[in-house]
Amino acid sequence: MSEKKVVKPYNQENKSKKEEVAEMFNNISGKYDFLNHFLSLGIDKLWRKKAIKILAEIKPNKIIDLATGTGDFALAALKLNPSEIVGVDISEGMLEVGRQKMKKKAVDNIISMNLGDSEDLPFEDNQFDGLTVAFGVRNYQNLEKGLSEMLRVIRKDGMAIILEFSKPKKFPIKQSFNFYSKNIIPFLGKTISKDSSAYAYLPESVEAFPEGQDFINILEKVGYKEVYAKPVSGGIATIYVGRK
């Protein structure tokens, strides 16, 4: 059986997926927020709200948001009234945009934006009640290692919420989404961000990601309990939930 091809933004031989992902997000950080909400038609905000509603079940006091980017998921989590939200990302460009957002909204005393690697987190075991990550795990270089690190830093009975793109199965959403993600997103993304690879990488990475039951199986394999998946918007994205 041939080894599965690693999908990377720029396909540079001398750089790892992790390095390329960081480079990509640094390149598009200035236009990321606008493009994200524009290309998703704002639906991504509703997905985050649904995810936060699930996390509310455990009344988390301390939350970590991985692949935090410019901090949209962290901001959504403020609704839970936590004492602290720690955002972590490998892109300094994205984090700097996020830091300005937090200052502008006067929440930088609760939300911190930290440079870090989700596959090698600089935190003690069992440090957080809840963990969130949106559209980030498919960018991990080593998926199982990253998921294991996530599990390590949440406390016993803590909850991890993973929001990720998936592939719709039913007509007409399947056909519409395929056309939109493979044609419209790369074209508009390239035009606005001036990075032709970044938004071509999006549908490629979604295509390569183990979704649904396959992803649930991986979560259970590395030790998550009570795992379930909640598709949203006809399966364009899925909220995965797991406990420690």
KELUM-513011 format. One record per residue: x, y, z of N, C-alpha, C in turn. Coordinates in pm, whole numbers, plus 50000, padded with zeros to 5 digits. Atoms other than C-alpha are relative to their C-alpha. Layout:
<nodes>
(node (X,Y,Z),(X,Y,Z),(X,Y,Z))
...
</nodes>
This chain:
<nodes>
(node (50085,49880,50000),(50000,50000,50000),(50089,50125,50000))
(node (49914,49882,50011),(50151,50333,49896),(49971,50098,50113))
(node (50012,49905,49890),(50214,50600,50157),(49914,50118,49954))
(node (50089,49890,50035),(49951,50875,50166),(50079,50129,49982))
(node (49929,49877,50030),(50073,51198,50012),(49967,50107,50104))
(node (50020,49892,49904),(50123,51482,50259),(49960,50125,49922))
(node (50049,49879,50067),(49919,51783,50147),(50059,50122,50070))
(node (49937,49880,49945),(50114,52108,50196),(49962,50120,49913))
(node (50040,49881,50078),(50039,52467,50090),(50089,50028,49880))
(node (49909,49957,50105),(50351,52527,49881),(50082,49887,49937))
(node (49927,50118,50051),(50499,52179,49828),(50149,50025,49976))
(node (49855,49978,50007),(50855,52292,49895),(50071,49879,50063))
(node (49932,50122,49953),(51087,51995,49934),(50080,50021,50128))
(node (49912,49975,49885),(51307,52161,50196),(49925,50048,50124))
(node (50077,49953,49884),(51020,52256,50430),(49895,49897,50040))
(node (50102,50091,49949),(50791,52052,50653),(49862,50063,49984))
(node (50137,49948,50007),(50414,52084,50645),(49981,50110,50104))
(node (50015,49903,49890),(50432,52268,50978),(50059,50135,49962))
(node (49933,49876,50041),(50677,52525,50841),(49921,50071,49890))
(node (50076,49940,50110),(50470,52578,50528),(49867,50058,50047))
(node (50127,49950,49947),(50145,52618,50723),(50023,50134,50072))
(node (49967,49875,49930),(50309,52884,50944),(50028,50112,49899))
(node (49969,49902,50106),(50443,53060,50633),(49873,50047,49930))
(node (50124,49966,50068),(50103,53048,50464),(49917,50098,50082))
(node (50083,49913,49918),(49918,53202,50757),(50066,50135,50026))
(node (49931,49871,49990),(50187,53468,50800),(49973,50084,49875))
(node (50021,49931,50127),(50138,53555,50432),(49860,50060,49987))
(node (50139,49954,50021),(49759,53591,50450),(49938,50064,50123))
(node (50055,49954,49871),(49722,53720,50809),(49925,50133,49989))
(node (50063,49869,50012),(49634,54076,50703),(49860,49996,49939))
(node (50130,50011,50068),(49340,53962,50489),(49916,49883,50054))
(node (50063,50125,49959),(49246,53647,50681),(49857,50019,50053))
(node (50133,49983,49939),(48951,53775,50888),(49895,50035,49896))
(node (50096,49962,50105),(48784,53943,50593),(49967,49881,49911))
(node (50022,50112,50091),(48832,53642,50366),(49925,49886,50066))
(node (50063,50111,49927),(48727,53390,50630),(49849,50019,50007))
(node (50143,49974,49984),(48391,53552,50695),(49931,50019,49864))
(node (50055,49977,50134),(48340,53653,50331),(49978,49868,49926))
(node (50009,50126,50075),(48410,53310,50183),(49906,49899,50063))
(node (50092,50093,49933),(48206,53126,50446),(49860,50060,50010))
(node (50128,49928,49995),(47920,53378,50405),(49955,50025,50144))
(node (50030,49974,49859),(47942,53432,50781),(49950,49881,50078))
(node (50055,50120,49934),(47821,53079,50856),(50096,49947,50107))
(node (49902,50049,49902),(48145,53003,51045),(49971,50053,50140))
(node (50035,49944,49868),(48022,53231,51325),(49893,49915,50068))
(node (50106,50086,49945),(47713,53013,51371),(50057,49866,50047))
(node (49936,50127,49961),(47929,52699,51380),(50071,50014,50134))
(node (49929,49978,49873),(48141,52846,51658),(49902,50013,50116))
(node (50103,49985,49894),(47829,52943,51855),(49947,49864,50044))
(node (50050,50134,49967),(47700,52585,51834),(50104,49922,50080))
(node (49892,50071,49930),(48038,52450,51944),(50013,50049,50144))
(node (49988,49942,49865),(48054,52688,52242),(49883,49957,50088))
(node (50118,50046,49926),(47703,52584,52345),(50024,49861,50058))
(node (49968,50134,49951),(47828,52225,52374),(50102,50008,50114))
(node (49896,49985,49898),(48135,52332,52573),(49943,50053,50131))
(node (50064,49943,49880),(47904,52517,52814),(49956,49894,50100))
(node (50044,50109,49912),(47797,52178,52953),(50093,49980,50120))
(node (49905,50026,49890),(48114,52156,53164),(50037,50127,50078))
(node (49973,49872,49933),(48118,52525,53271),(50151,50022,50018))
(node (49854,49990,49991),(48489,52564,53189),(50047,50134,50056))
(node (49942,49879,49943),(48692,52815,53389),(50127,50040,49925))
(node (49874,49977,50070),(49019,52777,53201),(49996,49927,49866))
(node (50015,50055,50135),(49014,52725,52822),(50127,50024,49919))
(node (49892,49981,50097),(49286,52669,52564),(49941,49990,49860))
(node (50047,49999,50139),(49216,52756,52200),(50120,49982,49908))
(node (49887,50031,50086),(49457,52591,51960),(49974,50042,49855))
(node (50011,49946,50136),(49529,52709,51604),(49907,50122,50007))
(node (50091,49890,49967),(49369,53023,51745),(49992,50105,49890))
(node (50002,49902,50109),(49464,53235,51442),(49988,50141,50053))
(node (50023,49863,49951),(49325,53582,51505),(49904,50002,50119))
(node (50073,50008,49873),(49122,53458,51801),(49848,49998,49995))
(node (50147,49999,50008),(48764,53423,51673),(49933,49899,50094))
(node (50059,50102,49911),(48695,53100,51866),(50019,50041,50146))
(node (49974,49952,49864),(48855,53247,52178),(49900,50108,50039))
(node (50098,49894,49973),(48629,53550,52152),(49860,49942,50020))
(node (50132,50064,49985),(48323,53328,52107),(49987,49933,50137))
(node (50001,50070,49871),(48423,53140,52425),(49983,50093,50119))
(node (50021,49904,49891),(48396,53459,52632),(49859,49990,50057))
(node (50139,50016,49957),(48024,53383,52650),(49989,49907,50122))
(node (50001,50097,49889),(48112,53107,52900),(50055,50059,50130))
(node (49946,49930,49883),(48261,53363,53142),(50119,49928,50066))
(node (49884,50065,49940),(48594,53181,53191),(50092,50104,50063))
(node (49904,49907,49941),(48869,53335,53403),(50120,50022,49908))
(node (49883,49990,50089),(49131,53268,53135),(49979,49920,49872))
(node (49997,50070,50129),(49153,53176,52766),(50140,50016,49943))
(node (49864,49997,50054),(49493,53083,52627),(49994,49961,49852))
(node (49996,50027,50143),(49523,53112,52250),(50141,49960,49958))
(node (49869,50047,50046),(49806,52923,52078),(49997,49983,49848))
(node (49993,50015,50145),(49915,52939,51713),(50147,50000,49957))
(node (49862,50002,50049),(50228,52878,51503),(50031,50119,49909))
(node (49979,49884,50088),(50179,53197,51298),(50003,50129,50080))
(node (49986,49873,49928),(50312,53515,51457),(49919,50110,49932))
(node (50079,49900,50073),(50140,53717,51183),(49854,49998,50041))
(node (50139,50014,49958),(49798,53581,51276),(49981,50045,50144))
(node (50010,49964,49859),(49864,53624,51647),(50004,50152,50020))
(node (49989,49855,49985),(49962,53989,51604),(49869,50068,49963))
(node (50132,49947,50036),(49633,54061,51425),(49903,49973,50116))
(node (50086,50037,49887),(49459,53876,51711),(50023,50086,50122))
(node (49969,49917,49881),(49640,54074,51981),(49938,50138,49987))
(node (50061,49869,50022),(49521,54399,51825),(49849,49994,50021))
(node (50145,50019,49979),(49164,54262,51822),(49967,49996,50148))
(node (50028,50014,49856),(49184,54169,52190),(50013,50133,50073))
(node (49982,49868,49937),(49316,54512,52286),(49883,50091,49966))
(node (50110,49915,50046),(49049,54685,52080),(49870,49967,50073))
(node (50122,50043,49931),(48777,54479,52249),(50017,50001,50152))
(node (49968,49992,49858),(48947,54528,52590),(49980,49867,50073))
(node (50009,50132,49937),(48961,54155,52661),(50138,49933,50008))
(node (49864,50057,49997),(49340,54110,52649),(50043,49961,50141))
(node (49971,50044,49863),(49332,54065,53027),(49950,49856,50024))
(node (50054,50136,49988),(49137,53738,52975),(50059,49908,49892))
(node (49950,50080,50113),(49258,53619,52632),(50145,50036,49970))
(node (49861,49979,50039),(49631,53578,52573),(50026,49928,49869))
(node (49969,50056,50132),(49774,53506,52227),(50147,49960,49998))
(node (49864,50052,49980),(50081,53283,52237),(50051,49921,49881))
(node (49936,50076,50107),(50322,53152,51976),(50033,49861,50055))
(node (49975,50136,49951),(50338,52773,52009),(49958,49895,49899))
(node (50024,50114,50088),(50317,52433,51846),(49899,49907,50066))
(node (50106,50085,49944),(49997,52233,51902),(50046,49855,50020))
(node (49950,50138,49986),(50199,51911,51868),(50106,49989,50110))
(node (49900,49999,49891),(50437,52013,52149),(49969,50118,50091))
(node (50051,49888,49921),(50246,52230,52395),(50083,50026,50126))
(node (49918,49967,49883),(50440,52416,52668),(49918,50014,50129))
(node (50086,49993,49883),(50185,52338,52940),(50006,49869,50078))
(node (50004,50120,49915),(50157,52096,53232),(49880,49914,49963))
(node (50114,50089,50018),(49926,51796,53220),(49878,50055,50074))
(node (50127,49972,49929),(49559,51848,53316),(49981,50147,50037))
(node (50001,49858,49963),(49586,52228,53305),(49872,50074,49962))
(node (50117,49926,50051),(49267,52323,53118),(49872,49918,50015))
(node (50131,50066,49991),(48897,52248,53164),(49947,49966,49861))
(node (50052,50018,50136),(48809,52290,52798),(50103,50038,49896))
(node (49910,49973,50112),(48988,52294,52466),(49919,50018,49874))
(node (50066,49977,50129),(48874,52436,52133),(50105,50008,49890))
(node (49914,49982,50118),(49028,52418,51787),(49910,50001,49877))
(node (50084,49988,50119),(48863,52538,51467),(50088,50001,49875))
(node (49932,50006,50130),(48990,52442,51121),(50151,49995,50015))
(node (49857,50006,49973),(49330,52358,51265),(50060,49861,49994))
(node (49938,50133,49987),(49376,51984,51315),(50039,49941,49865))
(node (49961,50055,50131),(49386,51912,50943),(50134,50058,49953))
(node (49870,49941,50032),(49698,52133,50933),(50114,49938,50081))
(node (49895,50061,49918),(49882,51920,51190),(50092,49915,49912))
(node (49904,50084,50072),(50197,51754,51062),(49982,49855,50042))
(node (50024,50134,49947),(50139,51453,51288),(49868,50005,50077))
(node (50134,49985,49944),(49765,51427,51359),(49987,49933,50137))
(node (50016,50073,49873),(49780,51162,51633),(50082,50065,50112))
(node (49917,49933,49899),(50062,51343,51814),(49931,50126,50050))
(node (50070,49877,49962),(49868,51670,51808),(49877,49972,50085))
(node (50120,50036,49923),(49548,51505,51931),(50036,49950,50139))
(node (49954,50050,49870),(49741,51332,52210),(50043,50114,50091))
(node (49959,49881,49923),(49892,51664,52321),(49879,50076,50052))
(node (50123,49933,49959),(49546,51817,52329),(49939,49930,50120))
(node (50058,50079,49892),(49424,51535,52551),(50082,50015,50128))
(node (49910,49990,49884),(49726,51565,52780),(49973,50125,50083))
(node (50008,49873,49926),(49666,51930,52871),(49861,50028,50058))
(node (50130,49978,49935),(49295,51898,52958),(49985,49906,50120))
(node (50017,50076,49875),(49187,51774,53300),(49909,49879,49978))
(node (50090,50115,50005),(49003,51450,53374),(49856,50050,49989))
(node (50137,49959,50031),(48647,51482,53242),(49992,50133,49925))
(node (49999,49879,50081),(48757,51793,53052),(49950,49969,49859))
(node (50060,50020,50133),(48615,51847,52704),(50082,50068,49891))
(node (49937,49943,50119),(48777,51900,52365),(49895,50014,49892))
(node (50093,49972,50110),(48576,52059,52085),(50082,50030,49876))
(node (49926,49984,50124),(48711,52027,51734),(49901,50033,49888))
(node (50084,49959,50113),(48542,52220,51452),(50086,49989,49873))
(node (49920,50022,50121),(48660,52108,51110),(49909,49986,49878))
(node (50074,50018,50125),(48549,52116,50750),(49983,49851,49971))
(node (50022,50138,50042),(48399,51796,50614),(49942,50003,49859))
(node (50047,50008,50139),(48260,51675,50284),(49851,49962,49998))
(node (50144,50031,50005),(47881,51697,50236),(49974,49879,49910))
(node (50028,50124,50073),(47727,51372,50111),(49874,50008,49913))
(node (50131,50001,50067),(47381,51473,49990),(49986,50108,49894))
(node (50036,49905,50105),(47259,51642,49674),(49898,50100,50057))
(node (49906,49935,50091),(47258,51937,49611),(50119,50063,50073))
(node (49893,49934,49923),(47486,52052,49896),(50138,49948,49959))
(node (49872,50061,50039),(47760,51807,49793),(50054,50065,49873))
(node (49957,49946,50129),(47775,51933,49434),(50031,50151,50009))
(node (49982,49855,49986),(47739,52300,49529),(50128,50031,50077))
(node (49882,49976,49917),(48006,52283,49799),(50128,49963,49925))
(node (49882,50041,50078),(48248,52094,49572),(50039,50108,49900))
(node (49971,49896,50100),(48216,52358,49302),(50052,50126,50069))
(node (49962,49877,49929),(48240,52646,49550),(50142,49989,50057))
(node (49870,50014,49934),(48543,52507,49737),(50115,49982,49901))
(node (49892,50028,50096),(48737,52399,49428),(50017,50109,49895))
(node (49992,49896,50103),(48663,52698,49204),(49990,50142,50057))
(node (50023,49863,49951),(48523,53004,49383),(50101,50040,50109))
(node (49910,49966,49889),(48732,52989,49704),(50142,50025,49952))
(node (49863,49972,50046),(49071,52952,49531),(50011,50129,49918))
(node (49995,49880,50085),(48986,53226,49279),(49992,50128,50084))
(node (50016,49880,49918),(48861,53482,49533),(50114,50014,50100))
(node (49890,49997,49904),(49126,53384,49787),(50128,50052,49938))
(node (49880,49956,50073),(49405,53432,49532),(49990,50149,49966))
(node (50020,49861,50043),(49258,53761,49407),(50018,50098,50116))
(node (50000,49907,49886),(49218,53917,49752),(50127,49990,50083))
(node (49884,50017,49912),(49509,53766,49949),(50132,50010,49924))
(node (49880,50002,50086),(49757,53760,49655),(50087,49877,50026))
(node (49927,50125,49978),(49861,53411,49768),(49923,49889,49929))
(node (50074,50096,50083),(49760,53162,49500),(49994,49861,50062))
(node (49994,50135,49943),(49857,52855,49704),(49910,49982,50121))
(node (50069,50014,49872),(49683,52929,50035),(49858,49950,49984))
(node (50141,50037,50012),(49325,52897,49914),(49976,49884,49904))
(node (50007,50127,50074),(49400,52612,49675),(50026,49886,50098))
(node (49968,50099,49897),(49539,52428,49979),(49876,49963,50081))
(node (50119,50026,49919),(49204,52460,50161),(49920,49879,49952))
(node (50076,50118,50043),(48999,52219,49945),(50085,49873,49995))
(node (49911,50117,50005),(49302,51989,49905),(50014,49938,50139))
(node (49982,50049,49863),(49349,51963,50283),(49871,49940,50054))
(node (50130,50055,49959),(48976,51905,50339),(49981,49861,49939))
(node (50012,50126,50072),(48982,51628,50079),(50084,49890,50065))
(node (49906,50099,49944),(49277,51456,50249),(49970,49965,50146))
(node (50022,50019,49855),(49142,51482,50606),(49906,49884,50029))
(node (50088,50112,49962),(48993,51170,50772),(49880,50052,50079))
(node (50117,49938,49936),(48640,51289,50853),(49904,49895,50056))
(node (50107,50086,49951),(48335,51148,51028),(50049,49886,50087))
(node (49966,50117,49919),(48372,50797,51167),(50150,49972,50000))
(node (49855,50021,50007),(48734,50776,51048),(50072,50086,50103))
(node (49937,49910,49903),(48824,51076,51261),(49962,49962,50143))
(node (50043,50047,49868),(48618,50950,51555),(50087,49882,50044))
(node (49916,50116,49969),(48818,50625,51538),(50139,50042,50046))
(node (49868,49952,49961),(49145,50820,51560),(49994,50063,50138))
(node (50016,49938,49868),(49020,51024,51857),(49992,49893,50110))
(node (50014,50107,49901),(48921,50704,52040),(50131,49923,50015))
(node (49873,50072,49997),(49251,50539,51949),(50102,50068,50092))
(node (49901,49929,49917),(49456,50813,52120),(49949,50025,50143))
(node (50044,49997,49861),(49234,50801,52431),(49880,50085,50036))
(node (50118,49919,49967),(48933,51031,52402),(49881,49909,50031))
(node (50120,50075,49962),(48608,50911,52562),(49875,50077,49955))
(node (50130,49939,50030),(48241,50976,52484),(50006,50087,49873))
(node (49980,49923,50124),(48336,51089,52133),(49875,49995,49912))
(node (50107,49998,50099),(48066,51200,51893),(50021,50114,49902))
(node (49988,49898,50104),(48030,51408,51578),(49865,50062,49973))
(node (50124,49928,50030),(47770,51672,51501),(50021,50081,49870))
(node (49987,49926,50127),(47758,51773,51131),(49915,50128,50005))
(node (50074,49874,50006),(47650,52133,51067),(49991,50046,49854))
(node (50024,49946,50135),(47512,52308,50756),(50009,49892,49892))
(node (50007,50106,50101),(47443,51984,50571),(50128,49922,49982))
(node (49876,50076,50008),(47787,51841,50646),(50117,50078,49942))
(node (49889,49918,50047),(47999,52132,50521),(50109,50002,50107))
(node (49905,50007,49888),(48161,52125,50866),(49944,49901,50102))
(node (50042,50092,49894),(48149,51893,51166),(50062,50044,50132))
(node (49950,49975,49865),(48181,51955,51539),(50024,49864,50064))
(node (49964,50125,49931),(48366,51667,51709),(50018,50032,50148))
(node (49994,49980,49855),(48338,51632,52086),(50061,49878,50064))
(node (49939,50111,49928),(48555,51420,52314),(50032,50041,50142))
(node (49967,49974,49858),(48620,51389,52688),(50125,49925,50041))
(node (49882,50068,49948),(48923,51289,52890),(49959,49903,50110))
</nodes>
